[in-house]
């Protein structure tokens, strides 16, 4: 039986630490409670809350907040070199990664320390250091908000792209993910150490034959140096997506800015780090009241104390306008603005 709480502060439920309120708040521990909540006749619409890591609250919420808090990690099948695991939506993502490391399940070690919960990870197709969720994703189960029927989404169904999926497009707002199945290795791990500073971190620790734990530890060390801990200063990780531009546009840009870092996406597309663009515009480390840009990573917007969501959004828009006027590149917000 579900319990409806009233006038609940969401400050502890979003990593930005924004002091918005929920008029109605319902904690969901399992699928049965979710279906019960969705069938309440007095509430035609809902706001679904997971780990609160990829959103910016700019107002109080008058509609009910469903906090997905279901917990379970389960091995469902062991194959020749792989293992299939099913993880409930309310499990913390990083704790899931650590569980994989403890059990010597490989494939998600590069995604260590990403904030948020497992249930929201497919929406964003989370990624870091050369690895994306889709690389180990098998399927996820969702509940149709309108009919309360269960639906399984396969890898193909999800139409994953860079920080994108079906859940941000045609299925947006129609389903609540209740669990995710991953295919992980338990023998002959395929390590990805070529992206970013992982290899350099391993070499500095004199590790020549790394394990998945070594890779995870390296990623954690790098992220802790570059990114602020949401428990210490409010933030949502990377606020902006790294823009992908045409090769011809990049060549024009490179003539003006010869040191511009970049990553080749395809024969015709180049990815440019948004953090570099923002830093070149002079925003890195700048503070505007209680809203600001982190001193170590310009991609990260922070709440120093009591910034409102509207103040952080205003700063984000100012950054976007300045980057566009300086480089003629549009940078998109990675977080969901509520």
N, C-alpha and C positions, 0 to 999 in steps of 0.2 A: 504494500500500500504506500503510495507516494505521499509526501508532505509538502504543502505549499507554504513557503516562508514569504514574509512581506518586508518591503523596504530594506533590502540587503545591499550593503556597500560592496561594489565589485573591485575595490582597490586591491584586495589580495588575490583576485581571480584574473588579473591581467598583468602581464609582465611590464607594461609601461607604468603601472602604479597609478592609473587615473582614477580619481575618486567619483566615478559615476555610480548611480544607484539602480537597482532592479526593483521595480514595483512588486513583481512576483518572481520567486526563485524556487526551482524544483531540482533537487539532486537526483540523478538517475544512476542506479547501481547495476541494472541489468536490462535485458531486452523487454521483459514483461513490464517493468516500470516505465520504459520509454513508450511502449504502445498504450499503456494506461494514460500517460500524460497527454499523448497526442489525441486521445479520444475524449478529453475533457470538453464538454459542450460550450463552456463559457469562454474558451480561448480559441479563436479562429487562426491565430498566427503565433509563431514562437521565434525566439532568438536562441540559437544553439551555441553553447559555450564549451570548448574543450580545455586546452591548457592555457588559453588566453595569450598566446605568444605571437600571434600573427595578426593582431588587430589594434586599432586605435579608436578608443571610445571618445566620441565628441559630444555625447549627450547622455542623460538618464534614459533608461529603457522602460517604457510603459507596458510593453508586451512581456509575457512570461519568458524567463531565461531558463533553458533546460541545460543543466550542467552535467555533461556526460562523464560519469565517474566509475564506469565499469572496469574491473580489474581481473585479468587472468592471462598467463603466458603458458602455452601448451604446445608440445611437440606432437604433431598429428600424423607424421609419416617419415620414416627413415629410408632413403634410397641409397644407391651404390656409393655416391660421393656427396650427396646433398641431403638436407633435412628440411621438411616443411614444418613451419611453426605458425600457429594462429595466436594473434595478440589482440586482446580486447581494446576497444577504442580509448578507454580512460587511462591506460597505462602511459606513464611518462616516457617520452621517446628515449632520452639518454639512459634512463634506468633499463629500458629494453636493450639498448646497445651493450651496456655493461653486463647484462644477463647473457647476451650472446658471447661476449668475450669469456666469461666464466665457463661457459659450456663449449668453448672452442668452435663456435659457429661463425663462419666468416662471411663478409659481404657488406656489412653496415659499419665497419670500424671507422671508415672515413667520415661518417656522419655523426661521430661522437660530439656530445655537448650542444647539439642543436636543441633549442628550447621547444616546448610544446608537447603534445600528446600524440600517440600513434594514430588515433582516429582522424586527425586532421592532416596527417602527413601526405596522404594521396591527393588531397585537394590542391596542395601547392606543388606536388612532386618535388619535395624537399631535396636539396643537393648541397654538396660541399666537397672541395678538394678532388674533383674529377669523378665523383660518384653521385648518382641520383637514385631516388627511391625506386624508380622504374626498373633499375638494374637487378633488384632482388624481388620485386613485387610479383605475386602470382594472381591474387584476386582480393577483393574486399566485399563485405556484406553490408548492405544498406537497407534502411527501412524507409519506404515511401511515406512521406509526411502526410499526404492526402488520403491514401488508402490503408496505411499501416502494413502493407504487404512487404515481404522480404525479397530483395533482389541481389543477385551476385553479379559483380562487375569484374570481368577478366582484364588482363593487361591490355588487350586490344580495345575492349570497351571503353577504357579510361582515357584513351587518346592523349597520352602524356606528351607534354612539350616542356620547354624551358619554363619552370615555375608555373606550369599550366596543366590543366586536366579538364575532363568533361564536367567536373564538379564546379568549375569556375565559368562554365559556358552553358551548354544546353541543359545540364542537370543541376544548375545552380539553384540552391534553396529548395530542391525537391526531395532530397534524400538526407538521412542522417547515417553516417557510417558507424557500424557497431563493432566490427572486427576486421583485421587485415591478415592475410596469409602471405608469408615470405618464403622464398626458396634460398637457403643458405648453404654454404659448404661446410663440411666437417672433416674433410680430408683434401689435400692438394689445394690449399687456399690460393686464390688469385689476387695477390696484393697490388694495390694501385698507389704507388709512391712517387709518381712523376709530377703530380700537380702541386703548384704552390711551393711551400717550404718544407714539405714532409721529408724529402730526401736529405735536405740540409740539416734538419732537426735530428734525424737518425744518425747521420755522420758525426754530428757534434756530440752525440752520446755513444759514439764508437760502436754502433750497431750495424753489422754488415749482413746479417742474415735475419731480418726482422720477422717477428710473429704478428698475428693480428692485434695482440695486446700492445706490442711496440708501436704499431701504426696508430692505434687508438690513443695511446699515451702521447705520441708526437702531435696528433691533431689537437688533443686537449691542451697541451702546453702552448701551441701556437695560438689557439683561440683565446686562451686565458690572457695571453700577452696583448692580443689585438682588440678583444671585445670585452665590454664591461659585463659584470655579473648582474643580472636583473634583480637579485636579492639585495644588491648594494646600491644600484642606481637604475631607475626605471628605463627600460628600453625594450625593443622588440627585435633585436638583432638587426640584420640588414633591412633598412627601410625601403631601399630602391633596388630594382632589378638592374643587372648589368646590361646595357643596351647592345643589341646586335645590329650592325649597320652593313651596308653593301661594301664590297671590296673597293669599288671605285670611290665611294665617299670617304672611306678610310684613307686611301692613298692621297686624297686632297688634304685631309686632316693631318696626315703624317708629314706633309711638306711644311706645314706651319709649326707642327709640334713633333720634332724628330724623336723625342724620347718617350712618346706615348706608348704605354704597355698595351698588349693586345693578345688575343687568343684566336687562332683560326678555327672557325666553325665548319666551314665548307669551302669549296672553290670560289664561292661568290659572297660569303658572309664572314664578317670579323666581329668578335665580341670585344668591347672596350670596357674596362673596369669603371663603373660609375663612381666609385670612391676616388679614383684619380681625377676624374672630371670635376667632382665637387671640391676636392682639395685645391685644384688649380684655380678655382673660383674664389678661394680664400675663406671657405666656411669651416675648415677643419679646426676643431677646438674652440669655435666661437660660441658664445652664450648670449641668449636673448631672453632676459628674465630667467625663468626657471626652465625654459626650453633651450636645447643646444645641440651641437654636433660634437660627437666624442673626439677627444684629443688624439686617440690612437687609430681610429678608423672612421673616416668621413662618411661611410655608408650608414653609420649608426646614429640615429637621432636619440636624444636622451631627455629624461625628465629628472632634473636635478633635485626637485623637491615637490612642489605643488603646482606644476604646470597643468593647464587644462588640455584636453584633447584638441580643442580649437586652436590653442596657441602652438602646439606641435604641428598641426596641419598647416597653419599659416606659414611656419618656417619651412615645411616641406615644399609648399608651393613657391615660396621665394627662391629656394634652391633650384627647383625645376625651371623656373623662368630665367634664372641667371645662367644655368648650364646651357639652355637653349639659345639664349642671346649670344653666349660666348663661343659655343661649338656647333650650333645648329643641330644639336642632338636632343631628342626628347627622352627623358628618363622617367620610367613608370614606377609608381609606388608598388612595392612587393606586399605590403601589409594591407589588410582590409580596413577601410575607414567606415566606422559605424556612426 
